[in-house]
Amino acid sequence: MHRLPIKRRSLKGRPKLCPKCFNKLTRFGNLSGWMLPDEYVCESCGYHGHVAIEPAVEANKEAKES
Ligand SMILES: [Zn+2]
């Protein structure tokens, strides 16, 4: 029943990584289908799909910004 400071300012704009080659993915913008889930494209290996690796957030706990 206690509140946790869940709100983080860095939730959006975090880079997604390619599940194949771990390079940075490019977001594939759907021009008319913005109700669909995001699609990502890897320019390095040609992968494209909905699966993207998000960098671990837990490591951020160590960094104190105060
Ligand atoms: Zn790739």
N, CA, C, O and the ligand as a Tripos MOL2 file, in Angstrom:
@<TRIPOS>MOLECULE
protein
  265   263    67     0     0
PROTEIN
NO_CHARGES

@<TRIPOS>ATOM
      1 N           0.8160   -1.2020    0.0000 N.3       1 MET1
      2 CA          0.0000    0.0000    0.0000 C.3       1 MET1
      3 C           0.8530    1.2570    0.0000 C.2       1 MET1
      4 O           0.3370    2.3550    0.2060 O.2       1 MET1
      5 N           2.1160    1.1150   -0.2220 N.am      2 HIS2
      6 CA          2.9430    2.3120   -0.2270 C.3       2 HIS2
      7 C           3.2450    2.7220   -1.6600 C.2       2 HIS2
      8 O           3.2980    1.8940   -2.5690 O.2       2 HIS2
      9 N           3.4340    3.9690   -1.8250 N.am      3 ARG3
     10 CA          3.6640    4.4870   -3.1630 C.3       3 ARG3
     11 C           5.1330    4.3550   -3.5370 C.2       3 ARG3
     12 O           6.0370    4.6100   -2.7400 O.2       3 ARG3
     13 N           5.3220    3.9580   -4.7450 N.am      4 LEU4
     14 CA          6.6940    3.8910   -5.2410 C.3       4 LEU4
     15 C           6.8810    4.9530   -6.3220 C.2       4 LEU4
     16 O           5.9770    5.2150   -7.1150 O.2       4 LEU4
     17 N           8.0150    5.5320   -6.3390 N.am      5 PRO5
     18 CA          8.2790    6.5430   -7.3800 C.3       5 PRO5
     19 C           8.4950    5.8980   -8.7340 C.2       5 PRO5
     20 O           9.6230    5.7270   -9.1950 O.2       5 PRO5
     21 N           7.3800    5.5450   -9.3580 N.am      6 ILE6
     22 CA          7.4740    4.8120  -10.6160 C.3       6 ILE6
     23 C           7.7470    5.7560  -11.7850 C.2       6 ILE6
     24 O           8.3710    5.3820  -12.7790 O.2       6 ILE6
     25 N           7.2720    6.9630  -11.6410 N.am      7 LYS7
     26 CA          7.3840    7.8750  -12.7730 C.3       7 LYS7
     27 C           8.8400    8.2010  -13.0700 C.2       7 LYS7
     28 O           9.5740    8.7360  -12.2390 O.2       7 LYS7
     29 N           9.2100    7.8630  -14.2550 N.am      8 ARG8
     30 CA         10.5560    8.2070  -14.7060 C.3       8 ARG8
     31 C          10.4380    9.0230  -15.9700 C.2       8 ARG8
     32 O           9.5540    8.7980  -16.7960 O.2       8 ARG8
     33 N          11.3220    9.9510  -16.1050 N.am      9 ARG9
     34 CA         11.2260   10.8280  -17.2690 C.3       9 ARG9
     35 C          11.8430   10.1830  -18.4970 C.2       9 ARG9
     36 O          11.6700   10.6680  -19.6150 O.2       9 ARG9
     37 N          12.5590    9.0960  -18.2880 N.am     10 SER10
     38 CA         13.2880    8.5170  -19.4120 C.3      10 SER10
     39 C          12.5770    7.3060  -19.9880 C.2      10 SER10
     40 O          13.1970    6.4640  -20.6380 O.2      10 SER10
     41 N          11.2740    7.2210  -19.7480 N.am     11 LEU11
     42 CA         10.5570    6.0590  -20.2650 C.3      11 LEU11
     43 C          10.4240    6.1210  -21.7760 C.2      11 LEU11
     44 O          10.4980    5.0920  -22.4480 O.2      11 LEU11
     45 N          10.2330    7.2890  -22.3070 N.am     12 LYS12
     46 CA         10.1240    7.3940  -23.7530 C.3      12 LYS12
     47 C          11.4400    7.8720  -24.3290 C.2      12 LYS12
     48 O          12.2240    8.5450  -23.6610 O.2      12 LYS12
     49 N          11.6640    7.5160  -25.5650 N.am     13 GLY13
     50 CA         12.8930    7.9370  -26.1840 C.3      13 GLY13
     51 C          14.0660    7.0430  -25.8530 C.2      13 GLY13
     52 O          15.2070    7.3430  -26.2040 O.2      13 GLY13
     53 N          13.7800    5.9330  -25.1690 N.am     14 ARG14
     54 CA         14.8730    5.0120  -24.8980 C.3      14 ARG14
     55 C          15.1930    4.2340  -26.1680 C.2      14 ARG14
     56 O          14.2760    3.7950  -26.8620 O.2      14 ARG14
     57 N          16.4540    4.0550  -26.4820 N.am     15 PRO15
     58 CA         16.8050    3.3390  -27.7000 C.3      15 PRO15
     59 C          16.4910    1.8560  -27.5850 C.2      15 PRO15
     60 O          16.6980    1.2440  -26.5370 O.2      15 PRO15
     61 N          15.9960    1.2970  -28.6560 N.am     16 LYS16
     62 CA         15.7290   -0.1360  -28.7050 C.3      16 LYS16
     63 C          16.8280   -0.8030  -29.5130 C.2      16 LYS16
     64 O          17.3850   -0.2280  -30.4480 O.2      16 LYS16
     65 N          17.1210   -2.0340  -29.1190 N.am     17 LEU17
     66 CA         18.2210   -2.7370  -29.7670 C.3      17 LEU17
     67 C          17.7140   -3.9170  -30.5730 C.2      17 LEU17
     68 O          16.7040   -4.5380  -30.2400 O.2      17 LEU17
     69 N          18.4280   -4.2070  -31.6250 N.am     18 CYS18
     70 CA         18.0920   -5.3260  -32.4960 C.3      18 CYS18
     71 C          18.3430   -6.6460  -31.7650 C.2      18 CYS18
     72 O          19.4140   -6.8350  -31.1870 O.2      18 CYS18
     73 N          17.3740   -7.5560  -31.7850 N.am     19 PRO19
     74 CA         17.5540   -8.8470  -31.1130 C.3      19 PRO19
     75 C          18.5430   -9.7520  -31.8290 C.2      19 PRO19
     76 O          18.9620  -10.7660  -31.2720 O.2      19 PRO19
     77 N          18.9160   -9.4110  -33.0310 N.am     20 LYS20
     78 CA         19.8470  -10.2520  -33.7820 C.3      20 LYS20
     79 C          21.2860   -9.7820  -33.6150 C.2      20 LYS20
     80 O          22.1710  -10.5650  -33.2690 O.2      20 LYS20
     81 N          21.5030   -8.5160  -33.8620 N.am     21 CYS21
     82 CA         22.8820   -8.0400  -33.8870 C.3      21 CYS21
     83 C          23.1340   -6.9520  -32.8370 C.2      21 CYS21
     84 O          24.2380   -6.4150  -32.7460 O.2      21 CYS21
     85 N          22.1040   -6.6320  -32.0440 N.am     22 PHE22
     86 CA         22.2450   -5.6760  -30.9380 C.3      22 PHE22
     87 C          22.6710   -4.2910  -31.3940 C.2      22 PHE22
     88 O          23.2910   -3.5320  -30.6500 O.2      22 PHE22
     89 N          22.3280   -3.9900  -32.6080 N.am     23 ASN23
     90 CA         22.5560   -2.6240  -33.0440 C.3      23 ASN23
     91 C          21.3210   -1.7880  -32.7460 C.2      23 ASN23
     92 O          20.2610   -2.3190  -32.4140 O.2      23 ASN23
     93 N          21.4670   -0.5100  -32.8650 N.am     24 LYS24
     94 CA         20.3440    0.3680  -32.5860 C.3      24 LYS24
     95 C          19.2890    0.2260  -33.6760 C.2      24 LYS24
     96 O          19.6020    0.2170  -34.8670 O.2      24 LYS24
     97 N          18.0340    0.1160  -33.2470 N.am     25 LEU25
     98 CA         16.9510   -0.0580  -34.1960 C.3      25 LEU25
     99 C          16.3500    1.2810  -34.5990 C.2      25 LEU25
    100 O          16.3490    2.2490  -33.8390 O.2      25 LEU25
    101 N          15.8490    1.2950  -35.8050 N.am     26 THR26
    102 CA         15.1320    2.4650  -36.2720 C.3      26 THR26
    103 C          13.6390    2.1890  -36.2020 C.2      26 THR26
    104 O          13.1760    1.1340  -36.6350 O.2      26 THR26
    105 N          12.9040    3.1190  -35.6690 N.am     27 ARG27
    106 CA         11.4650    2.9350  -35.5690 C.3      27 ARG27
    107 C          10.8350    3.0320  -36.9430 C.2      27 ARG27
    108 O          11.1030    3.9550  -37.7120 O.2      27 ARG27
    109 N          10.0020    2.0680  -37.2270 N.am     28 PHE28
    110 CA          9.3410    2.0120  -38.5160 C.3      28 PHE28
    111 C           7.9900    2.6810  -38.3930 C.2      28 PHE28
    112 O           7.0480    2.1030  -37.8510 O.2      28 PHE28
    113 N           7.8990    3.8750  -38.8870 N.am     29 GLY29
    114 CA          6.6570    4.6180  -38.7150 C.3      29 GLY29
    115 C           5.5700    4.1530  -39.6660 C.2      29 GLY29
    116 O           5.7400    4.1490  -40.8860 O.2      29 GLY29
    117 N           4.4590    3.7660  -39.0810 N.am     30 ASN30
    118 CA          3.3060    3.4220  -39.9040 C.3      30 ASN30
    119 C           2.5440    4.6930  -40.2500 C.2      30 ASN30
    120 O           2.0760    5.4160  -39.3690 O.2      30 ASN30
    121 N           2.4310    4.9470  -41.5220 N.am     31 LEU31
    122 CA          1.8560    6.2270  -41.9250 C.3      31 LEU31
    123 C           0.3860    6.3270  -41.5530 C.2      31 LEU31
    124 O          -0.0550    7.3480  -41.0260 O.2      31 LEU31
    125 N          -0.3580    5.2940  -41.8210 N.am     32 SER32
    126 CA         -1.7930    5.3820  -41.5460 C.3      32 SER32
    127 C          -2.2170    4.4280  -40.4340 C.2      32 SER32
    128 O          -3.3100    4.5580  -39.8840 O.2      32 SER32
    129 N          -1.3710    3.4910  -40.1110 N.am     33 GLY33
    130 CA         -1.7820    2.5000  -39.1220 C.3      33 GLY33
    131 C          -1.1920    2.7490  -37.7640 C.2      33 GLY33
    132 O          -0.4750    1.9070  -37.2240 O.2      33 GLY33
    133 N          -1.4880    3.8930  -37.2130 N.am     34 TRP34
    134 CA         -0.8870    4.2250  -35.9210 C.3      34 TRP34
    135 C          -1.5380    3.4950  -34.7710 C.2      34 TRP34
    136 O          -1.1640    3.6950  -33.6150 O.2      34 TRP34
    137 N          -2.5070    2.6520  -35.0700 N.am     35 MET35
    138 CA         -3.0850    1.8450  -34.0030 C.3      35 MET35
    139 C          -2.3370    0.5270  -33.8650 C.2      35 MET35
    140 O          -2.5470   -0.2180  -32.9080 O.2      35 MET35
    141 N          -1.4870    0.2520  -34.7980 N.am     36 LEU36
    142 CA         -0.7140   -0.9830  -34.7450 C.3      36 LEU36
    143 C           0.4750   -0.8130  -33.8050 C.2      36 LEU36
    144 O           0.9260    0.3060  -33.5590 O.2      36 LEU36
    145 N           0.9690   -1.9060  -33.2920 N.am     37 PRO37
    146 CA          2.1810   -1.8180  -32.4670 C.3      37 PRO37
    147 C           3.3650   -1.3510  -33.2850 C.2      37 PRO37
    148 O           3.4040   -1.4980  -34.5060 O.2      37 PRO37
    149 N           4.3130   -0.7930  -32.5890 N.am     38 ASP38
    150 CA          5.4790   -0.2410  -33.2720 C.3      38 ASP38
    151 C           6.2910   -1.3320  -33.9470 C.2      38 ASP38
    152 O           6.4110   -2.4560  -33.4590 O.2      38 ASP38
    153 N           6.8290   -0.9590  -35.0630 N.am     39 GLU39
    154 CA          7.6920   -1.8840  -35.7650 C.3      39 GLU39
    155 C           9.0830   -1.2700  -35.8480 C.2      39 GLU39
    156 O           9.2410   -0.0550  -35.9620 O.2      39 GLU39
    157 N          10.0640   -2.1240  -35.7910 N.am     40 TYR40
    158 CA         11.4320   -1.6200  -35.7880 C.3      40 TYR40
    159 C          12.2210   -2.2300  -36.9310 C.2      40 TYR40
    160 O          11.9800   -3.3650  -37.3440 O.2      40 TYR40
    161 N          13.1470   -1.4690  -37.4220 N.am     41 VAL41
    162 CA         13.9810   -1.9080  -38.5260 C.3      41 VAL41
    163 C          15.4370   -1.7680  -38.1370 C.2      41 VAL41
    164 O          15.8520   -0.7410  -37.6000 O.2      41 VAL41
    165 N          16.2070   -2.8000  -38.4090 N.am     42 CYS42
    166 CA         17.6430   -2.7290  -38.1810 C.3      42 CYS42
    167 C          18.3370   -2.5110  -39.5170 C.2      42 CYS42
    168 O          18.1770   -3.2840  -40.4610 O.2      42 CYS42
    169 N          19.1010   -1.4510  -39.5650 N.am     43 GLU43
    170 CA         19.7650   -1.1390  -40.8200 C.3      43 GLU43
    171 C          21.0240   -1.9630  -41.0060 C.2      43 GLU43
    172 O          21.6060   -1.9810  -42.0910 O.2      43 GLU43
    173 N          21.4470   -2.6460  -39.9510 N.am     44 SER44
    174 CA         22.6980   -3.3980  -40.0360 C.3      44 SER44
    175 C          22.4720   -4.7870  -40.6200 C.2      44 SER44
    176 O          23.2000   -5.2130  -41.5170 O.2      44 SER44
    177 N          21.4530   -5.5000  -40.1060 N.am     45 CYS45
    178 CA         21.2580   -6.8700  -40.5520 C.3      45 CYS45
    179 C          19.9580   -7.0440  -41.3090 C.2      45 CYS45
    180 O          19.6740   -8.1360  -41.8030 O.2      45 CYS45
    181 N          19.1670   -5.9960  -41.4090 N.am     46 GLY46
    182 CA         17.9550   -6.0810  -42.1900 C.3      46 GLY46
    183 C          16.7650   -6.6290  -41.4330 C.2      46 GLY46
    184 O          15.7140   -6.8850  -42.0200 O.2      46 GLY46
    185 N          16.9230   -6.8090  -40.1350 N.am     47 TYR47
    186 CA         15.8080   -7.3060  -39.3410 C.3      47 TYR47
    187 C          14.7060   -6.2670  -39.2600 C.2      47 TYR47
    188 O          14.9610   -5.0660  -39.1660 O.2      47 TYR47
    189 N          13.4800   -6.7570  -39.2980 N.am     48 HIS48
    190 CA         12.3850   -5.8430  -38.9810 C.3      48 HIS48
    191 C          11.2580   -6.6210  -38.3450 C.2      48 HIS48
    192 O          10.9350   -7.7290  -38.7720 O.2      48 HIS48
    193 N          10.6620   -6.0390  -37.3260 N.am     49 GLY49
    194 CA          9.6030   -6.7110  -36.6030 C.3      49 GLY49
    195 C           9.2320   -5.9310  -35.3640 C.2      49 GLY49
    196 O           9.6850   -4.8070  -35.1500 O.2      49 GLY49
    197 N           8.3870   -6.5590  -34.5420 N.am     50 HIS50
    198 CA          7.9060   -5.8700  -33.3420 C.3      50 HIS50
    199 C           8.8000   -6.1200  -32.1390 C.2      50 HIS50
    200 O           8.6860   -5.4360  -31.1220 O.2      50 HIS50
    201 N           9.6710   -7.0820  -32.2510 N.am     51 VAL51
    202 CA         10.5080   -7.4320  -31.1200 C.3      51 VAL51
    203 C          11.7270   -6.5200  -31.0730 C.2      51 VAL51
    204 O          12.4780   -6.4030  -32.0420 O.2      51 VAL51
    205 N          11.9010   -5.8820  -29.9280 N.am     52 ALA52
    206 CA         13.0650   -5.0320  -29.7580 C.3      52 ALA52
    207 C          13.5910   -5.2070  -28.3390 C.2      52 ALA52
    208 O          12.8250   -5.3510  -27.3860 O.2      52 ALA52
    209 N          14.8530   -5.1900  -28.2270 N.am     53 ILE53
    210 CA         15.4710   -5.3550  -26.9150 C.3      53 ILE53
    211 C          15.6070   -3.9940  -26.2440 C.2      53 ILE53
    212 O          16.1410   -3.0420  -26.8120 O.2      53 ILE53
    213 N          15.1090   -3.9390  -25.0280 N.am     54 GLU54
    214 CA         15.2590   -2.7070  -24.2680 C.3      54 GLU54
    215 C          16.4060   -2.8590  -23.2920 C.2      54 GLU54
    216 O          16.5040   -3.8610  -22.5830 O.2      54 GLU54
    217 N          17.2600   -1.8790  -23.2590 N.am     55 PRO55
    218 CA         18.3850   -1.9230  -22.3180 C.3      55 PRO55
    219 C          17.8930   -2.0040  -20.8810 C.2      55 PRO55
    220 O          16.8650   -1.4210  -20.5360 O.2      55 PRO55
    221 N          18.6120   -2.7110  -20.0620 N.am     56 ALA56
    222 CA         18.1990   -2.9130  -18.6800 C.3      56 ALA56
    223 C          18.1210   -1.5940  -17.9340 C.2      56 ALA56
    224 O          19.0220   -0.7590  -18.0160 O.2      56 ALA56
    225 N          17.0410   -1.4260  -17.2150 N.am     57 VAL57
    226 CA         16.8380   -0.1750  -16.4830 C.3      57 VAL57
    227 C          17.4570   -0.2570  -15.1000 C.2      57 VAL57
    228 O          17.7940    0.7570  -14.4890 O.2      57 VAL57
    229 N          17.5970   -1.4770  -14.6220 N.am     58 GLU58
    230 CA         18.0380   -1.6490  -13.2400 C.3      58 GLU58
    231 C          19.4280   -1.0660  -13.0010 C.2      58 GLU58
    232 O          19.7600   -0.6700  -11.8830 O.2      58 GLU58
    233 N          20.2140   -1.0170  -14.0270 N.am     59 ALA59
    234 CA         21.5600   -0.4640  -13.8750 C.3      59 ALA59
    235 C          21.5090    1.0100  -13.5380 C.2      59 ALA59
    236 O          22.4660    1.5730  -13.0060 O.2      59 ALA59
    237 N          20.3920    1.6250  -13.8490 N.am     60 ASN60
    238 CA         20.2580    3.0520  -13.5670 C.3      60 ASN60
    239 C          20.1640    3.3310  -12.0870 C.2      60 ASN60
    240 O          20.3990    4.4520  -11.6370 O.2      60 ASN60
    241 N          19.8180    2.3070  -11.3330 N.am     61 LYS61
    242 CA         19.6690    2.5350   -9.9050 C.3      61 LYS61
    243 C          20.9950    2.9530   -9.2600 C.2      61 LYS61
    244 O          21.0160    3.6790   -8.2660 O.2      61 LYS61
    245 N          22.0540    2.4980   -9.8240 N.am     62 GLU62
    246 CA         23.3490    2.8210   -9.2580 C.3      62 GLU62
    247 C          23.6930    4.2800   -9.4360 C.2      62 GLU62
    248 O          24.3300    4.8970   -8.5830 O.2      62 GLU62
    249 N          23.2640    4.8160  -10.5480 N.am     63 ALA63
    250 CA         23.6180    6.1940  -10.8520 C.3      63 ALA63
    251 C          22.7880    7.1550  -10.0240 C.2      63 ALA63
    252 O          21.5670    7.2230  -10.1710 O.2      63 ALA63
    253 N          23.4290    7.8680   -9.1890 N.am     64 LYS64
    254 CA         22.7260    8.8580   -8.3910 C.3      64 LYS64
    255 C          22.8550   10.2270   -9.0450 C.2      64 LYS64
    256 O          23.9490   10.7330   -9.2980 O.2      64 LYS64
    257 N          21.7030   10.7890   -9.3000 N.am     65 GLU65
    258 CA         21.7260   12.1080   -9.8980 C.3      65 GLU65
    259 C          21.1960   13.1250   -8.9070 C.2      65 GLU65
    260 O          20.0590   13.5840   -9.0150 O.2      65 GLU65
    261 N          21.9910   13.4530   -7.9900 N.am     66 SER66
    262 CA         21.5600   14.4460   -6.9990 C.3      66 SER66
    263 C          22.7300   15.3120   -6.5750 C.2      66 SER66
    264 O          22.5670   16.2070   -5.7460 O.2      66 SER66
    265 ZN         20.2640   -6.1800  -36.5660 Zn       67 ZN67
@<TRIPOS>BOND
     1     1     2 1
     2     2     3 1
     3     3     4 2
     4     3     5 am
     5     5     6 1
     6     6     7 1
     7     7     8 2
     8     7     9 am
     9     9    10 1
    10    10    11 1
    11    11    12 2
    12    11    13 am
    13    13    14 1
    14    14    15 1
    15    15    16 2
    16    15    17 am
    17    17    18 1
    18    18    19 1
    19    19    20 2
    20    19    21 am
    21    21    22 1
    22    22    23 1
    23    23    24 2
    24    23    25 am
    25    25    26 1
    26    26    27 1
    27    27    28 2
    28    27    29 am
    29    29    30 1
    30    30    31 1
    31    31    32 2
    32    31    33 am
    33    33    34 1
    34    34    35 1
    35    35    36 2
    36    35    37 am
    37    37    38 1
    38    38    39 1
    39    39    40 2
    40    39    41 am
    41    41    42 1
    42    42    43 1
    43    43    44 2
    44    43    45 am
    45    45    46 1
    46    46    47 1
    47    47    48 2
    48    47    49 am
    49    49    50 1
    50    50    51 1
    51    51    52 2
    52    51    53 am
    53    53    54 1
    54    54    55 1
    55    55    56 2
    56    55    57 am
    57    57    58 1
    58    58    59 1
    59    59    60 2
    60    59    61 am
    61    61    62 1
    62    62    63 1
    63    63    64 2
    64    63    65 am
    65    65    66 1
    66    66    67 1
    67    67    68 2
    68    67    69 am
    69    69    70 1
    70    70    71 1
    71    71    72 2
    72    71    73 am
    73    73    74 1
    74    74    75 1
    75    75    76 2
    76    75    77 am
    77    77    78 1
    78    78    79 1
    79    79    80 2
    80    79    81 am
    81    81    82 1
    82    82    83 1
    83    83    84 2
    84    83    85 am
    85    85    86 1
    86    86    87 1
    87    87    88 2
    88    87    89 am
    89    89    90 1
    90    90    91 1
    91    91    92 2
    92    91    93 am
    93    93    94 1
    94    94    95 1
    95    95    96 2
    96    95    97 am
    97    97    98 1
    98    98    99 1
    99    99   100 2
   100    99   101 am
   101   101   102 1
   102   102   103 1
   103   103   104 2
   104   103   105 am
   105   105   106 1
   106   106   107 1
   107   107   108 2
   108   107   109 am
   109   109   110 1
   110   110   111 1
   111   111   112 2
   112   111   113 am
   113   113   114 1
   114   114   115 1
   115   115   116 2
   116   115   117 am
   117   117   118 1
   118   118   119 1
   119   119   120 2
   120   119   121 am
   121   121   122 1
   122   122   123 1
   123   123   124 2
   124   123   125 am
   125   125   126 1
   126   126   127 1
   127   127   128 2
   128   127   129 am
   129   129   130 1
   130   130   131 1
   131   131   132 2
   132   131   133 am
   133   133   134 1
   134   134   135 1
   135   135   136 2
   136   135   137 am
   137   137   138 1
   138   138   139 1
   139   139   140 2
   140   139   141 am
   141   141   142 1
   142   142   143 1
   143   143   144 2
   144   143   145 am
   145   145   146 1
   146   146   147 1
   147   147   148 2
   148   147   149 am
   149   149   150 1
   150   150   151 1
   151   151   152 2
   152   151   153 am
   153   153   154 1
   154   154   155 1
   155   155   156 2
   156   155   157 am
   157   157   158 1
   158   158   159 1
   159   159   160 2
   160   159   161 am
   161   161   162 1
   162   162   163 1
   163   163   164 2
   164   163   165 am
   165   165   166 1
   166   166   167 1
   167   167   168 2
   168   167   169 am
   169   169   170 1
   170   170   171 1
   171   171   172 2
   172   171   173 am
   173   173   174 1
   174   174   175 1
   175   175   176 2
   176   175   177 am
   177   177   178 1
   178   178   179 1
   179   179   180 2
   180   179   181 am
   181   181   182 1
   182   182   183 1
   183   183   184 2
   184   183   185 am
   185   185   186 1
   186   186   187 1
   187   187   188 2
   188   187   189 am
   189   189   190 1
   190   190   191 1
   191   191   192 2
   192   191   193 am
   193   193   194 1
   194   194   195 1
   195   195   196 2
   196   195   197 am
   197   197   198 1
   198   198   199 1
   199   199   200 2
   200   199   201 am
   201   201   202 1
   202   202   203 1
   203   203   204 2
   204   203   205 am
   205   205   206 1
   206   206   207 1
   207   207   208 2
   208   207   209 am
   209   209   210 1
   210   210   211 1
   211   211   212 2
   212   211   213 am
   213   213   214 1
   214   214   215 1
   215   215   216 2
   216   215   217 am
   217   217   218 1
   218   218   219 1
   219   219   220 2
   220   219   221 am
   221   221   222 1
   222   222   223 1
   223   223   224 2
   224   223   225 am
   225   225   226 1
   226   226   227 1
   227   227   228 2
   228   227   229 am
   229   229   230 1
   230   230   231 1
   231   231   232 2
   232   231   233 am
   233   233   234 1
   234   234   235 1
   235   235   236 2
   236   235   237 am
   237   237   238 1
   238   238   239 1
   239   239   240 2
   240   239   241 am
   241   241   242 1
   242   242   243 1
   243   243   244 2
   244   243   245 am
   245   245   246 1
   246   246   247 1
   247   247   248 2
   248   247   249 am
   249   249   250 1
   250   250   251 1
   251   251   252 2
   252   251   253 am
   253   253   254 1
   254   254   255 1
   255   255   256 2
   256   255   257 am
   257   257   258 1
   258   258   259 1
   259   259   260 2
   260   259   261 am
   261   261   262 1
   262   262   263 1
   263   263   264 2
@<TRIPOS>SUBSTRUCTURE
     1 MET1         2 RESIDUE 1 A MET
     2 HIS2         6 RESIDUE 1 A HIS
     3 ARG3        10 RESIDUE 1 A ARG
     4 LEU4        14 RESIDUE 1 A LEU
     5 PRO5        18 RESIDUE 1 A PRO
     6 ILE6        22 RESIDUE 1 A ILE
     7 LYS7        26 RESIDUE 1 A LYS
     8 ARG8        30 RESIDUE 1 A ARG
     9 ARG9        34 RESIDUE 1 A ARG
    10 SER10       38 RESIDUE 1 A SER
    11 LEU11       42 RESIDUE 1 A LEU
    12 LYS12       46 RESIDUE 1 A LYS
    13 GLY13       50 RESIDUE 1 A GLY
    14 ARG14       54 RESIDUE 1 A ARG
    15 PRO15       58 RESIDUE 1 A PRO
    16 LYS16       62 RESIDUE 1 A LYS
    17 LEU17       66 RESIDUE 1 A LEU
    18 CYS18       70 RESIDUE 1 A CYS
    19 PRO19       74 RESIDUE 1 A PRO
    20 LYS20       78 RESIDUE 1 A LYS
    21 CYS21       82 RESIDUE 1 A CYS
    22 PHE22       86 RESIDUE 1 A PHE
    23 ASN23       90 RESIDUE 1 A ASN
    24 LYS24       94 RESIDUE 1 A LYS
    25 LEU25       98 RESIDUE 1 A LEU
    26 THR26      102 RESIDUE 1 A THR
    27 ARG27      106 RESIDUE 1 A ARG
    28 PHE28      110 RESIDUE 1 A PHE
    29 GLY29      114 RESIDUE 1 A GLY
    30 ASN30      118 RESIDUE 1 A ASN
    31 LEU31      122 RESIDUE 1 A LEU
    32 SER32      126 RESIDUE 1 A SER
    33 GLY33      130 RESIDUE 1 A GLY
    34 TRP34      134 RESIDUE 1 A TRP
    35 MET35      138 RESIDUE 1 A MET
    36 LEU36      142 RESIDUE 1 A LEU
    37 PRO37      146 RESIDUE 1 A PRO
    38 ASP38      150 RESIDUE 1 A ASP
    39 GLU39      154 RESIDUE 1 A GLU
    40 TYR40      158 RESIDUE 1 A TYR
    41 VAL41      162 RESIDUE 1 A VAL
    42 CYS42      166 RESIDUE 1 A CYS
    43 GLU43      170 RESIDUE 1 A GLU
    44 SER44      174 RESIDUE 1 A SER
    45 CYS45      178 RESIDUE 1 A CYS
    46 GLY46      182 RESIDUE 1 A GLY
    47 TYR47      186 RESIDUE 1 A TYR
    48 HIS48      190 RESIDUE 1 A HIS
    49 GLY49      194 RESIDUE 1 A GLY
    50 HIS50      198 RESIDUE 1 A HIS
    51 VAL51      202 RESIDUE 1 A VAL
    52 ALA52      206 RESIDUE 1 A ALA
    53 ILE53      210 RESIDUE 1 A ILE
    54 GLU54      214 RESIDUE 1 A GLU
    55 PRO55      218 RESIDUE 1 A PRO
    56 ALA56      222 RESIDUE 1 A ALA
    57 VAL57      226 RESIDUE 1 A VAL
    58 GLU58      230 RESIDUE 1 A GLU
    59 ALA59      234 RESIDUE 1 A ALA
    60 ASN60      238 RESIDUE 1 A ASN
    61 LYS61      242 RESIDUE 1 A LYS
    62 GLU62      246 RESIDUE 1 A GLU
    63 ALA63      250 RESIDUE 1 A ALA
    64 LYS64      254 RESIDUE 1 A LYS
    65 GLU65      258 RESIDUE 1 A GLU
    66 SER66      262 RESIDUE 1 A SER
    67 ZN67       265 GROUP 0 **** ****
